[in-house]
Amino acid sequence: MRRIQALGAAIGANPLLLVRPCHRVIGVDGSMRGYAGGVERKVHLLTHEGALQPALI
């Protein structure tokens, strides 16, 4: 419980909170790297958000 309280205190004291969803992180070379939900889901999320162009099948 103390870790949660410490985390809450640190977030509360920080005037600038940066949150980056993990599916938005890509490799240095621009490739799709691991994502707990699977790379296919990662591509779907990025396409849905407009960060990637839809693939033509």
PEVENZI-V191365 format. One record per run of one state. SS is the DSSP state (H for helix, E for strand, L for the rest). FROM is the first residue (numbers start at 1). TO is the last residue. If there is no record, write none. Layout:
BEGIN
ss=SS from=FROM to=TO
ss=SS from=FROM to=TO
END
This chain:
BEGIN
ss=L from=1 to=1
ss=H from=2 to=13
ss=L from=14 to=21
ss=H from=22 to=24
ss=L from=25 to=38
ss=H from=39 to=48
ss=L from=49 to=57
END
